[in-house]
Amino acid sequence: MKVIERYIMRRAFVVFLAALVWTLAIVWTTQVLAKIDLVTDSGQSSLTFFEVAALILPSIIPIVVPFALVVAVAQTLSVMNSDSELAVVNAAGASRWTIVRPIMLLALAASVFSFAVDNGIDPYARQKNRALVAASHADLLSLIIQEGTFRKIEDGLFLQIGERLPDNRLGGIFVADSREEGVNLVYYAKTGNIIERGGEKVLMMNDGVIHRKTLTGDLSLIRFTSYAFDMSAFMAAASEVTLLPKDQTTQYLLNPNPNDKNYQQIPIEYRAELNQRFSEWTYSMVFALIALAVAGDARSHREARVNPLITAISVSLFVRWLGFFAASKADEIPQYAYMVYGVPIVASAVAIWFIVSNRTMELPVAWADWMTNFATRVGDSWNALKLRLSGRGTSGQGVS
């Protein structure tokens, strides 16, 4: 590799890492906030929460990497062009492939990385994530040790513990059970504890009453010395891990178990997931080609209506949206599988045509004019606001 090629690759790689870290941080934060109920509702420790949060990363990396790459390539080439470095490279007699080669090598490395994460790490992370969530929901002790708060065990079943007593005993137990249609049951016990009976955990309540009310208004009151409330059915259902097509390994998707009930019900989703995994990794190279087609020439961008970085991101967003649209439709209509592969292929072909023909990929004139006018209006409004605020500050000082 030539010195200039190493220079281009190094600059693009540094910007790529910076863009990847910040983009991952933003997307990861939005995904993690959706999991905060794991702590608030299930009473899990912060360690479990952060473990679940860490397992989310592999699922967003293949989506974020192509966008970080298009930002890095477009920004690097745009700055080099503004500094006349691309013009110097052309004047030195170097071919355009001197610029294309290091960018595509970086894109190839990013694609391999995405493929490895998407097909090797992400399925196992998803399975571990589901196992952790199921374990937290099935952990009865973690649900009831929160004193003074109602906990929803399942639909129609709520539980509250007033306090924790010595020797792992519980005080002030309140249970509201409306799972049986037409009957509402309310249990109250002064004390209780968790015991194992026949290998199953049971909530043993002592010295309490049961209020039973039907839809007809009949009321009954039953006092008890001890009462065993069976929670095994709920715990068994909560601890069961159901793996969706996205959670399965690529090897399993290639050869699914014909006795898998989930596969028997939705076999098309398994094929759609496999097609998406085999096409998603290519978007890093597609976006790199788009960035090269937009900002890879040595022409002056002073007359450009829109910044090359904005153009590259806009085109990439549109291409990725088409990919997501095809993938979502492929879950229902098998013919959309051709579009899943066709979107990156067609986008790459168009970008390669722009590069080979020495043309610059730009947004349509109407779009560019609208974006330019919008940016101008926003800038003018911001300047007017600053002038107004500065005027008020000056008048305030004069009065004092």
NUDRENZA-334147 format. One record per residue: residue in three letters; x, y, z of N, C-alpha, C, O in turn. Coordinates in steps of 0.02 Angstrom, whole numbers, plus 32768, in hexadecimal, padded with zeros to 4 digits. Example, Ala and Ser with C-alpha at 12.3 -4.5 7.8 and 13.67 -1.06 7.14 Angstrom:
% residues 2
Ala82947EE4818682677F1F818682947F5B818682C87F5A81A7Ser82827F90816282AC7FCB816582858002818A829E80398192
***
This chain:
% residues 400
Met802A7FC48000800080008000802C803F8000805D80438025Lys801A806F7FD6804280AB7FD0803980D8800E800C80CF8036Val80688108801480668134804E8025815C8050800681638085Ile8010817680167FD3819E80147F96817480267F67818C8045Glu7F97813480137F60810780237F5D80FA806E7F2880F9808CArg7F9880EF808C7F9980E580D47F82812480F97F608120812CTyr7F94815E80DE7F80819E80FB7F3481A580FA7F1681B9812CIle7F15819680C17ECC819B80BB7EA9816A80E97E78817A810BMet7EC4812D80EA7EA480FA81157EAA810D815F7E7B81048185Arg7EE4812781737EED813A81B97EBE817281CE7E9F816F8203Arg7EB781A481A37E8981DB81B37E4181C381B67E1C81D681E3Ala7E2D819B81867DE8818281857DDB815481C17DA5815581DDPhe7E0D812C81D47E0480FE820B7DFB8123824D7DD3810E8277Val7E21815882577E1B817F82957DD5819E829A7DB5819B82CFVal7DBD81BC82647D7A81DA82647D4581A3826D7D1281AE828EPhe7D51816A824E7D22813282547D1A811B829C7CE3811182B4Leu7D52811482BF7D4F80FF83067D29813383307CFF81218359Ala7D38817383247D1681A7834B7CCB81A7833D7CA281AA836BAla7CB881A282FD7C7181A182EB7C4F816283067C158165831DLeu7C72812A83047C5580EB831C7C4780EE83677C1280D9837EVal7C778108838D7C6F810B83D67C34813883E97C0A81258412Trp7C30817383CB7BFB81A183DD7BB7818883C57B85818E83E9Thr7BB4816C83897B74815383707B5D811783997B22811183AALeu7B8B80EA83AA7B7A80B183D47B6080C884187B3080AC8432Ala7B8180FB84347B6D811384767B26812E84757AFF812184A3Ile7B14815384407AD18170843C7A9C813A84327A6A81388456Val7AA8810D84017A7780D883F37A7180A8842E7A3A80938440Trp7AAB8097844C7AAB806984857A84808684C07A60806284E2Thr7A8B80C784CB7A6780E785037A1C80E384F979F780D48528Thr7A0580F084BC79BD80EC84AF79A380A584B8796B809C84D0Gln79CA807384A679B5802E84AF79B6801984F8798B7FF4850EVal79E88031851D79EE801E856379B5803B858C799C801A85BALeu799F8078857C7969809785A27929806E859E78FF806F85CBAla79218049856778E5801E856078E87FE2858E78B57FC1859ALys79237FD285A9792C7F9985D6792D7FAD861F79387F82864AIle79217FEC862E79258003867378F07FE2869F78F97FDD86DBAsp78B87FCB868078847FAA86A7789B7F6886C3787A7F4C86F0Leu78D37F4D86AB78EE7F0F86C779017F19871078FB7EEB8738Val79187F568720792B7F65876578EF7F7D878D78E57F6987C6Thr78C77FA9876F788F7FC7879478567F9687A178377F9887D6Asp78497F69877278117F3B877978257EF8879877FD7EDA87BDSer78617EE0878A78757E9E87A178A37EA087DE78B37E6C87FAGly78B77EDD87F278E17EE1882D79277EC5882379467EB08854Gln793F7EC387E679817EA787D979B77ED887ED79AB7F1587F3Ser79F37EBE87F77A2B7EE888097A437F0F87CD7A347EFF8794Ser7A6A7F4387DB7A867F6B87A57AB77F43877B7AC07F50873FLeu7AD77F11879A7B057EE787747AE27EC1873D7AFB7EBC8705Thr7AA67EA5874C7A7F7E8287197A6A7EB286E27A6A7EA086A7Phe7A577EEF86F57A437F2086C47A7B7F3086937A717F328657Phe7AB77F3C86AE7AF07F4D86837B067F1186597B207F198622Glu7AFB7ED586737B0A7E99864B7ADB7E94860F7AF07E8585D8Val7A9B7EA2861C7A6B7EA285E57A7A7EDA85B47A757ED28577Ala7A8E7F1485CF7A9E7F4D85A47ADA7F3D85787ADB7F50853DAla7B0C7F1B85937B477F0A856C7B367ED885347B547EDA84FFLeu7B067EAC85417AF37E7A850F7ACB7E9984D67AC17E7884A3Ile7AB67ED884DD7A927EF984A77AC27F1184707AAF7F158436Leu7B007F1F84827B307F3B84537B377F1384127B357F3183DDPro7B407ED184157B4A7EAC83D67B107EB483A47B1A7EAD8368Ser7AD47EC283BD7A9B7EC8838F7A9A7F0B836A7A7B7F108335Ile7ABA7F3E83867AB97F8083657AF97F8E833F7AFB7FBC8315Ile7B2E7F68834B7B6D7F7583287B667F6D82DC7B7C7F9A82B8Pro7B487F3782C27B437F3182787B1A7F6982587B237F77821DIle7AEE7F88827D7AC67FBF82627AEC800182637AE780298235Val7B13800B82977B36804B82A17B76804F82787B8680858260Val7B998017826F7BDB8019824D7BD7803882087C01806381F9Pro7BA8802681DC7BA6804681997B9D8092819C7BBB80B68174Phe7B7580AA81CB7B6A80F381CF7BA8811681EA7BB9814D81D3Ala7BCB80F682197C0A811482317C3D811681F87C65814581F4Leu7C3C80E481CD7C6B80E181967C5C811781617C8A81388149Val7C1D812081507C0D8153811E7C1D819981387C3181C48111Val7C1481A481787C2781E581967C7281ED81917C8A82238180Ala7C9781B981A27CE081BD81A27CFC81CA815C7D2781F58152Val7CE381A5812B7CFD81AB80E77CEA81EF80C97D14821180ACAla7CAA820280D07C95824180B37CB8827C80D57CCC82AC80B3Gln7CC0827A81167CE182B081397D2B82B481287D4582EA811DThr7D4C827A81257D94827981157DA1829480CF7DCC82BF80C5Leu7D7B827C809E7D86829280597D7282DA804F7D9182FE8028Ser7D3E82F080717D288335806B7D5D836480877D6B83988068Val7D7B835380BF7DAF837E80DC7DED837D80B07E0D83B180A6Met7DFF834280977E39833E806A7E2E8367802B7E5C83868011Asn7DF1836780127DE2838E7FD77DE483D97FE57DFD84017FBDSer7DCB83ED80207DCC843380337E15844B803C7E248485802EAsp7E41841F80537E878430805C7EB08426801D7EEE842B801ESer7E8E84177FE67EAE840D7FA47EDB83D07FA27F0583CA7F75Glu7ED483A37FD27EFE83677FD27EEB83377F9A7F1683187F7BLeu7EAA83327F8C7E9583077F547EAD83227F127EC082FC7EE5Ala7EAD83647F0B7EC783827ECD7F1283747EC57F2983697E8DVal7F3783767EFC7F7E83677EF97F8A831F7EE67FB8830F7EBFVal7F6182F27F007F6782AB7EEF7F5C82A17EA47F82827D7E83Asn7F2982C07E897F1C82BB7E417F5482DB7E187F6882C07DE5Ala7F6D83147E2E7FA383367E0A7FE3830D7E0A800C83147DDCAla7FEC82E37E3D802882B97E408023827E7E11805382577E0CGly7FEB82767DEF7FE4823F7DBF7FC682007DDC7FC381CD7DBAAla7FAE82037E1A7F9081C87E387F4A81BD7E1C7F2581ED7E0FSer7F38817F7E137EF6816E7DFA7EC281767E327ED3817B7E6DArg7E8381757E1E7E4E817C7E517E4C81407E7F7E3381447EB7Trp7E6781077E687E6780CB7E927E9680D47ECD7E9180AD7EFDThr7EC181047ECC7EEB81137F057EC181297F417ED2811D7F7AIle7E8A814A7F317E5B815F7F667E2981287F767E16811E7FAFVal7E1481057F417DE080D27F4B7DFB80967F717DD8807B7F9DArg7E3980817F637E5380437F807E5580447FCC7E3A80167FEBPro7E7380777FEE7E74807580377E2F807A80577E22805C808BIle7E0280A080377DBE80A680527D9A8063804E7D78804F807EMet7DA2804080167D7F8000800F7D9E7FCA803C7D7C7F9C8052Leu7DDF7FCE80487DFF7F9F80777DE37FAA80BD7DD57F7B80E2Leu7DDB7FE980D07DBC7FF881117D747FE181137D5D7FC68146Ala7D507FEA80DC7D0A7FD480D97D067F8880DC7CD97F6D80FCLeu7D357F6680BC7D367F1C80BF7D427F0481067D217ED5811CAla7D707F2481297D7D7F11816F7D3F7F1D819A7D2E7EF481C4Ala7D1C7F56818E7CDF7F6481B47CA97F3181A47C827F1E81D0Ser7CA57F1C81657C727EEA81517C807EA681727C527E86818AVal7CBF7E9281747CD17E5381947CC17E5681DF7CA87E2681FBPhe7CD07E8F81FD7CC17E9982447C767E9482507C607E73827FSer7C4E7EB582277C057EB2822E7BEB7E6C82247BBF7E558249Phe7C067E4881F37BF07E0481E67BFF7DD782227BD67DAD8235Ala7C3B7DDF823F7C4E7DB682787C217DC482B47C0D7D9582D7Val7C117E0382C07BE67E1482F87B9F7DFC82EC7B807DE08319Asp7B857E0882B07B407DF782A07B337DAD82A17AFE7D9682B6Asn7B637D8682897B597D3E82827B7B7D1482B87B6C7CD982C1Gly7BAA7D3382DD7BCE7D0C830F7BC07D2083567BB87CF58381Ile7BBD7D6183647BB77D7983A97B6F7D8983BB7B587D7783F1Asp7B4C7DAC838F7B097DC5839F7AD77D8D83B27AB47D9683E3Pro7AD47D54838E7AA37D2183A27AAE7D0883EA7A7E7CFE840FTyr7AED7CFD83FD7AFB7CE584407AEC7D1B84747AD47D0C84ABAla7AF97D5A84637AE97D9184907A9D7D97849A7A867DA284D2Arg7A787D8E84647A2F7D9184697A147D58849479E77D6284BDGln7A2F7D1C848C7A197CE484B47A297CEE84FE7A007CE08529Lys7A657D08850C7A787D1685517A4B7D4D856E7A387D4985A8Asn7A3B7D7E85467A0F7DB4855C79CA7D99856E79AF7DAB85A2Arg79AE7D6F8544796C7D548552796E7D288590793E7D2785B7Ala79A47D03859979AA7CD885D579AD7D038614798F7CF18647Leu79D17D3B861279D57D66864C79917D86865C797E7D898697Val796E7D9C8629792D7DBB863478FB7D88865078D47D97867DAla78FD7D4B863478D07D16864D78E07D04869578B37CF986BDAla79217D0186A479347CF086E9791F7D26871A790A7D178752Ser79237D658705790F7D9C873178C37D9B873D78AD7DAA8774His789D7D8A870A78547D87871278407D4B873C780D7D4D875EAla78677D15873A78557CD9875F78717CDA87A678617CAE87CEAsp789A7D0B87B778B77D0F87F978847D2C8829787C7D68882ELeu78607D00884C782A7D15887778447D4188B078247D7288C2Leu787C7D2F88CC78977D55890478A67D9C88F078997DCB8916Ser78C17DA688B478D17DE9889D78927E12889278947E508895Leu785A7DF08886781C7E14887A77FC7E2D88BB77DA7E6088BCIle78077E0988F177E07E19892E78097E3A896477EC7E528995Ile784A7E3D895E78727E5A8994786D7EA6899578837EC689C5Gln78507EC4896278477F0C8963780D7F1E899177D37F0F8982Glu781D7F3C89CA77EB7F4889FD77BE7F8489EA77D67FB789D0Gly777E7F7C89F8774F7FB389F1773C7FC489AA771E7FFA899FThr774A7F9B897A77397FA9893477127F6E891677207F348926Phe76E27F7E88EB76BE7F4A88C876E87F30888E77087F57886BArg76E87EEE8886770C7ECF884F76DB7EA7882476B67E7D883ELys76DC7EB387E476B27E8E87B676D57E4D87A577087E4D8781Ile76BB7E1687BE76DA7DD587B176C97DBD876A76F47DA78745Glu768A7DC2875976727DB58715762E7DD7870E76177DF7873DAsp760F7DD186D475CF7DF286C9759B7DD986FC758C7D9E86FFGly75807E078723754E7DF6875575697DE0879875427DCF87C4Leu75AA7DE187A175C87DCB87E175FA7E0087F9762C7E0E87D8Phe75EA7E1D883476157E50885276287E3B889876027E1888BALeu76637E4F88AE767B7E3C88F076A07E76891076C37E9C88EFGln76967E7D895376B87EB1897976D17E9389BB76AE7E6C89DBIle770E7EA689CD772B7E918A0C77347ED08A3777547F008A21Gly77197ECF8A74771E7F088A9F77647F128ABB777D7F4B8ABCGlu77847EDC8AD177C77EE18AEE77E97E9D8AEE77C87E6A8AE6Arg782A7E9F8AF678507E628AFD78617E588B4778767E878B69Leu78577E1B8B5E78637E0B8BA478A07DDF8BAA78B97DC48B78Pro78BA7DD68BE778F47DAA8BF078E57D628BD978AA7D508BD2Asp79187D3C8BCE79137CF58BB978F07CED8B7678CC7CBC8B6AAsn78FA7D1F8B4A78DE7D1C8B0678927D1A8B0578747D028AD4Arg78737D328B3A782A7D358B3C78117D778B1E78367DA98B1BLeu77D37D758B0877B57DB08AE977797DC68B1177547D9C8B2CGly776E7E088B1677367E228B3D77087E4C8B12771E7E6D8AE4Gly76C77E4A8B2376967E738AFF768F7E5F8AB676997E898A8AIle767F7E208AA9767A7E078A6576347E158A4976017E058A69Phe76327E338A0E75F37E4389ED75F67E2989A676257E388980Val75C47E01899375C07DE48950757C7DF2893275497DE38952Ala757A7E0E88F6753B7E1988D1753C7DED889375687DF38869Asp750B7DC0888F75097D8E885974C67D92883574927D828851Ser74C87DA987F6748B7DAC87CD74957D85878C74767D95875AArg74BF7D53878E74CC7D2C875274917D01873D74857CF58702Glu746A7CEA876E742F7CC2875E73F67CF0874C73E57D1E8772Glu73D87CE4871273A37D1086FA73677D0E8728734E7CD98739Gly73507D49873C73157D4E876573227D4987AF72F37D4E87D7Val735F7D4087C4736F7D39880B73AC7D64881C73DF7D6187F9Asn73A57D8B885073DD7DB3886A73EF7D9A88AF73C57D9688DCLeu742F7D8988B774487D7088F7747B7DA0891374A77DB788EFVal74757DAE895374A57DD9897674BF7DB389B274977D9E89DDTyr75007DA889B6751F7D8589ED75457DB78A1875677DE389FFTyr753E7DAF8A5A75667DD78A88757F7DA98ABF75597D838ADDAla75C07DAE8ACE75DD7D858B03760E7DB08B2A76317DDB8B0ELys76107DA48B6C763E7DCB8B9676867DB98B8976B17DE58B87Thr76947D798B8076D97D638B7376D97D2E8B3E76A47D158B2AGly77147D1C8B27771B7CE78AF677647CDE8AE377907D038AFAAsn77707CAD8ABA77B47CA18AA177B17C778A62777D7C5C8A50Ile77EB7C718A4277F07C488A06780C7C048A1978407BFF8A38Ile77E87BD08A0577FF7B8C8A1377FF7B6489D277DF7B7889A1Glu78217B2D89D378227AFF899A77FA7AC189AC78067AA289DFArg77CB7AB0898177A17A75898C77A17A4C894B77867A628918Gly77BF7A12894F77C279E8891477ED7A0688DD77DF79FD88A2Gly78217A2B88F1784D7A4A88BF78327A8A88A278507AA68874Glu77F87AA288BB77DB7ADF88A177D57B1288D977C97B008913Lys77DE7B5288C877DA7B8788FA77927B9B8905776B7BA388D6Val77827BA28945773E7BB2895977407BEC898B776C7BED89B7Leu77127C1B8984770C7C5189B476DD7C3989EC76A07C3489E3Met76FA7C2C8A2676D27C148A5F76BE7C508A8A76E97C728AA6Met767D7C5D8A8D76637C968AB476447C7C8AF576247C488AF6Asn764F7CA28B2B76397C8E8B6E760C7CC48B8C76197D008B85Asp75D87CAC8BAF75AB7CD88BD6758F7D0F8BA975A37D498BADGly75607CFC8B7F75447D2D8B5174FD7D1F8B3E74DC7CF48B5BVal74E57D438B0C74A07D3C8AF4749F7D3E8AA874CD7D588A88Ile74697D218A8C745E7D228A44741A7D418A3773E77D2A8A51His741A7D778A0F73DB7D9689FA73CB7D7E89B373F47D848985Arg738F7D6389AB737A7D49896A733B7D6E895473097D718978Lys733F7D8B891773067DB188FD72F87D9C88B673267D96888DThr72B97D8F88A772A47D7B886472827DB5884072747DE9885ELeu72747DAB87FF72537DE087D8720C7DEC87F171F27E2387E8Thr71ED7DBB880F71A97DC4882871A77DEA886A71717DFA8884Gly71E27DFA888571E47E2088C471EA7DF5890171EB7E108939Asp71EE7DB288FA71F57D86893472397D908954726C7D918931Leu723A7D97899572787DA089BA72817D6789EB72507D4E8A08Ser72BE7D5389F472CD7D1F8A2573107D2F8A45733C7D4B8A25Leu73177D1E8A8573547D2C8AAB736B7CEB8ACB73467CCB8AEFIle73A97CD98ABD73C57C9B8AD774047CAD8AFF74327CCC8AE5Arg74057C978B3D74417CA18B66746B7C628B6374517C2A8B61Phe74AC7C6A8B6474D87C308B6275137C3A8B9175297C728B9EThr752B7C028BA975687C028BD275A57C008BA575D77C238BB1Ser75A27BD78B7275D87BD58B4075BA7BC68AFC75897BA08AF7Tyr75D67BE38AC975BB7BD98A8575F67BDB8A54761F7C088A56Ala75F97BA98A2A76307BA489F976177BBF89B675E87BA68998Phe76387BF4899F76277C12895F765A7BFA892B76957C0B892EAsp76427BD288FC766E7BB288CB76807BE5889476557C008873Met76C27BEF888B76DB7C1D885877027BF7882277217C1687F7Ser77017BB58825772C7B8D87F877187B9587AF77437B968783Ala76D77B9B87A276C17BA1875C76DB7BE1873D76F27BE18704Phe76D77C17876476F17C56874A773C7C53874077567C68870CMet77607C37877177A97C35876D77C07C0A873377F27C1A8712Ala779C7BD3872677AF7BA886EE77A67BCC86AB77CF7BC6867EAla776E7BF186A677617C15866777927C4E865E77A97C5B8626Ala77A37C70869677D07CA9869178177C948681783C7CB8865FSer782B7C59869B78707C428691787A7C22864C78B37C148639Glu78447C168627784A7BF885E578647C2B85B378497C6285ADVal78987C19859078B87C46855F789F7C33851978AB7BFB8502Thr787E7C6284F878667C5884B478947C7D8485789B7CBB8488Leu78B47C58845778E37C76842878C07C8683E778A27C5B83C7Leu78C47CC583D378A97CDB839378DD7CD1835C79177CC2836BPro78CA7CD9831D78FC7CD082E7793A7CFB82EF79717CE582DFLys79337D398308796D7D648312799C7D4A834779D77D5B8348Asp79837D20837479AC7D0683AB79D27CC783977A007CB283BAGln79C07CA8836079DF7C69834C7A237C76832A7A2E7CAA830CThr7A4F7C4583307A8F7C4A830E7A867C4082C37A547C2582ACThr7AB77C56829D7AB37C4F82547AB37C0682417A917BF38211Gln7AD97BDC82657AD97B9582577A937B76825F7A7F7B4C8238Tyr7A6F7B8E82937A2C7B74829E79FC7B8C826779D17B678252Leu7A057BCB825179D97BE5821D79E47BBF81DB79B57BB681B5Leu7A227BAA81CF7A307B8381927A117B3E819579FD7B228162Asn7A0C7B2281D179F07ADF81D979C57ADD821879D87ABE8249Pro798A7AFC8217795F7AFE825379427ABA8264793B7A8E8239Asn79327AB382A379137A7582BA78CB7A7282A178A37A9E82B3Pro78B97A41827A78747A3D826078407A35829778057A42828BAsn78557A1F82D378267A17830A781F7A56833477F87A588364Asp78437A8A8323783E7ACA834677F97AE8833977E67AF68300Lys77D37AF28370778F7B0B8368778E7B51834977647B628320Asn77BE7B7A835E77C17BBD834377D17BBC82F877B47BE282D2Tyr77FD7B8F82E4780E7B89829D77D37B6E827577C97B82823CGln77AD7B41829277727B268270773E7B5B826377197B588231Gln773A7B8C829077077BC18289771D7BF8825976F47C108232Ile775C7C0B825B77747C44823277B57C31820E77E87C51821BPro77B57C0081E377F47BEE81C1780F7C258195784C7C2A818AIle77E27C4F817A77F87C85814D78247CB7817178527CD48153Glu78177CC281B2783F7CF281D878877CD881E378B57D0081E7Tyr788F7C9881E678D27C7C81ED78FB7C8781AD79367C9981B1Arg78DC7C7E817478FF7C8A8135790C7CD5812C79417CE98113Ala78DC7CFF814178E67D47813B79207D5F816779477D898152Glu79257D4381A3795C7D5681D0799F7D4181B379D07D6581B8Leu79A17D06819579DF7CEE817679F37D1B813C7A2E7D2C8134Asn79C37D2F811379D37D5C80DB79EC7D9F80F37A197DBD80D5Gln79CE7DB8812979E47DF881437A2C7DF5815E7A537E238154Arg7A3D7DBE817F7A817DB881997AB47DB281617AED7DCA8168Phe7AA17D93812A7AD07D8B80F37AD47DC880C67AFE7DCB8099Ser7AAA7DFA80D27AAC7E3780AA7ABF7E7480D27AD97EA580B6Glu7AB37E7381137ABD7EAF813C7B077EC4813F7B157EFF8143Trp7B347E94813E7B7B7EA481447B967ECA81087BCA7EEB810DThr7B747EC780CF7B8C7EE880927B837F3480937BA07F57806ATyr7B5A7F4E80C17B4A7F9580C07B877FC180D07B887FFB80BCSer7BB97FA680F27BF57FCE80FD7C187FDD80BB7C2E801680B0Met7C1C7FAC808F7C3B7FB8804D7C0E7FE480227C26800D7FFBVal7BCD7FDA80277B9E800380007BA4804C80147BA880787FE9Phe7BA5805980547BA9809F806C7BED80BE805C7BF180FA804EAla7C218095805C7C6380B080497C6480C480007C8080F87FEELeu7C44809C7FD57C3F80AE7F8E7C1680ED7F857C2781187F5BIle7BE180F57FAB7BB881317FA77BE1816E7FBB7BDE81A27F9AAla7C0781687FF27C3181A180087C6681B17FD47C7581EC7FC9Leu7C82817F7FB37CB3818B7F7E7C9381AE7F427CB181DA7F24Ala7C5681997F317C3481B77EF97C2182007F077C1C82297ED9Val7C1682107F477C0282547F597C3E82827F627C3E82BA7F4AAla7C7282697F857CAA82957F997CEE827D7F827D2082977F9AGly7CF1824C7F567D31822F7F447D5682517F0C7D8E823D7EFBAsp7D3982837EED7D5A82A57EB67D8082E27ECF7D7682F97F08Ala7DAB82FD7EA57DD583367EB77DB683787EA17DD883AB7E9FArg7D7783787E907D5783B57E7A7D4883E37EB57D4783CE7EEESer7D3E84217EA57D2E84517ED97CE684487EEF7CB884427EC6His7CDD84467F307C99843F7F4B7C7C84837F5F7C4884857F80Arg7C9C84B97F4B7C8384FA7F5E7C4085097F3E7C17852E7F59Glu7C3584EB7F027BF684F87EDF7BC184C47EF17B8884C87ED9Ala7BD284957F1C7BA284617F2F7B6984817F577B7584AB7F83Arg7B2D846C7F4A7AF384877F6C7AEF846D7FB47AD784907FE0Val7B0684307FBF7B03841180007B4883F480117B6B83DB7FE4Asn7B5A83F680507B9983DA80667B9C839080547B6B836C805CPro7BD68378803A7BDB833280267BCA8301805F7BAE82CC8052Leu7BDB8313809D7BCB82E780D57B8082DE80DD7B6882A680E8Ile7B5A831480D67B11831080DB7AF582E780A17AC782BE80ABThr7B1082F180667AF982CA802C7B05828080367AD982578029Ala7B42826E804C7B53822780567B268207808A7B0F81CF8081Ile7B1A822A80C27AF0820F80F77AA8820880DF7A8781D780EESer7A90823A80BA7A4A823780A27A3F81FC80727A0E81D88079Val7A6D81F380437A6781BB80157A6C817980397A47814A802BSer7A9A817580697AA38137808F7A65812780B97A5180ED80BELeu7A47815A80D77A0A814E80FE79D2813480D179AD810780E5Phe79CD814F809579988137806879A580EE8053797680C68052Val79E380DE804479F48099803179E68069806B79CB80338062Arg79FA807E80A879F0805280E279A6804B80F1799080158106Trp797F807F80E77937807A80F17919804780C278EE802080D5Leu792F8048808379178016805379297FD0806B79017FA18063Gly79657FC8808779797F8680A1794D7F7080DB79397F3680DDPhe793F7F9D810979147F8C814178CD7F7C812978AC7F4F8143Phe78B57FA280F978727F9680DE786E7F5180BF783E7F2C80CAAla78A07F3F809778A07EFD807678A47EC680AB78827E9380A4Ala78CD7ECF80DF78D47E9C811278937E92813978807E5A8149Ser78707EC9814878317EC3816D77FB7EA1814377D37E7A815CLys77FA7EB0810277C97E9080D677D97E4780C877AC7E1F80BCAla781A7E3680CB782E7DF180BE78147DC180F378107D8580E7Asp78027DDC812F77E67DB2816377A07D98815177887D67816DGlu77807DBA8121773D7DA7810E77387D8F80C677127D6280B6Ile77607DAF809A775D7D9E805277A27D86803C77D17DAD803CPro77AA7D46802977EC7D2B8018780E7D4F7FDE784B7D537FDBGln77E77D6B7FAF78057D8B7F74782F7DC77F86785B7DDB7F60Tyr78237DE57FC0784B7E1F7FD578937E0C7FE778BD7E387FF0Ala78A17DCB7FEB78E57DB67FF879147DCC7FC0794F7DDA7FCCTyr78FA7DCF7F8279237DE87F4B79347E317F55796B7E477F44Met79067E587F7179137E9E7F7E79467EA77FB5796C7ED77FB5Val79477E797FE679777E7C801C79BE7E7C800179E97EA28019Tyr79CB7E527FCF7A0D7E507FAF7A137E857F787A4A7E9D7F6AGly79DB7E967F5A79DD7EC47F2179EE7F0B7F347A0F7F2E7F0EVal79D87F217F6F79E47F667F857A2F7F757F897A457FA57F6APro7A577F4E7FAE7A9F7F5D7FAF7AC27F547F6C7AF17F787F5CIle7AAB7F237F447ACA7F187F037ABE7F527ED47AEC7F6B7EB5Val7A807F697ED07A6F7FA07EA47A907FE17EBC7AAB80077E93Ala7A8F7FED7EFD7AAF802A7F187AFA802A7F097B16805D7EF7Ser7B197FF07F107B617FEB7F017B6E7FF77EB77B9D801B7EA5Ala7B447FDA7E8C7B4D7FE37E447B46802D7E307B6D80457E07Val7B16804F7E4C7B0C80967E3C7B4880BE7E547B6080EA7E30Ala7B6080B17E917B9980D67EAB7BD880C87E827BFF80F67E75Ile7BE2808A7E6D7C1C80787E447C18809C7E017C4C80B27DE6Trp7BDC80A27DE57BD580C57DA57BEA810E7DAC7C0C81297D80Phe7BD6812E7DE37BEB81747DEF7C3681787DF57C5581A77DDBIle7C5581487E177C9E814B7E227CC381407DE07CF181657DD0Val7CAF810D7DBC7CD380FC7D7D7CCA81337D497CF981427D24Ser7C8F81517D467C8381857D147C9981CA7D2A7C8C81FC7D08Asn7CBB81CE7D647CD5820E7D7E7C9D82417D887CA6827D7D7CArg7C6482297D9E7C2D82557DAD7C26825D7DF97C3E82337E1FThr7C0582917E0F7BFB829E7E567BB282907E677B8482AD7E49Met7BA782657E987B6382567EAE7B4A828F7ED97B6982A07F0BGlu7B1282AC7EC57AF582E47EEA7AAB82D97EF37A8B82B37ECELeu7A8F82FB7F247A4782F97F2E7A24831D7EF57A42834A7ED6Pro79E5830C7EE679C083327EB379BF837D7EC379C083917EFDVal79BD83A57E8E79C183EE7E97798A84087EC5799784337EEFAla794D83EF7EBD791584067EE7792383F77F31791684217F5CTrp793C83BB7F3F794C83A97F84798483D67F9F798083EF7FD7Ala79B783DF7F7679F084087F8C79DA84507F9A79EF846D7FCCAsp79B0846C7F6E799984B07F79796F84B57FB8797584E57FDETrp794484837FC4791A8484800079458481803F793984A5806EMet79778455803F79A3844E807979CB848E808479D684A380BCThr79E284AC804D7A0984EA805379DE8522806F79F38547809CAsn79A2852980557974855D806D7961855180B6795D858080DEPhe7956851380C779448503810C797D8514813C797285328170Ala79BB8502812879F58512815279FE855E81587A118577818CThr79F18581812179F785CB812379C385EA815279D486168179Arg798585D2814F795185EC817B796185DE81C47958860881EFVal797985A281D2798B8590821779C485BD822F79C385D68267Gly79F685C882047A2E85F482177A18863C82237A2F865C8252Asp79ED865581F779D4869A820079AB86A0824079B186D28264Ser7982866F824E795A8672828B7986866F82C97979869282FATrp79B9864782C679E7864283007A0C8683830A7A1486998343Asn7A2386A282D47A4786E282DA7A19871982F57A2D8742831EAla79DB871982DD79AB874B82F5799D8742833F799787728364Leu799887038355798C86F5839C79C7870C83C679BD872883FCLys7A03870083AE7A3E871683D47A41876283D97A51877E840DLeu7A31878483A27A3087CD83A479FC87E883D47A08881883F8Arg79C187C883D5798D87DE840279A187D4844B799687FF8475Leu79BE879A845979D4878D849E7A0C87BC84B37A0C87D584ECSer7A3C87C984867A7287F784967A57883E84A07A71886384CAGly7A24885184797A058893848179E4889B84C579E888D184E3Arg79C2886784DC79A2886A851E79D68870855579CC88938586Gly7A0E884B854C7A42884F857F7A5F889585837A6E88AE85BAThr7A6988B485497A8588F885487A57892B85677A6C8957858CSer7A168926855779E58954857279DE894B85BD79D4897C85E2Gly79E4890D85D579E08901861C7A1A892186417A11893E8677Gln7A56891D86247A90893D86437A88898886447A9C89A98674Gly7A6B89A6860F7A6389EF860C7A348A0786427A3F8A3B8661Val79FE89E1864F79CF89F6868279ED89F586C779E28A2286EFSer7A1689C086D47A3589BD87167A6A89F3871F7A8989F88754
***
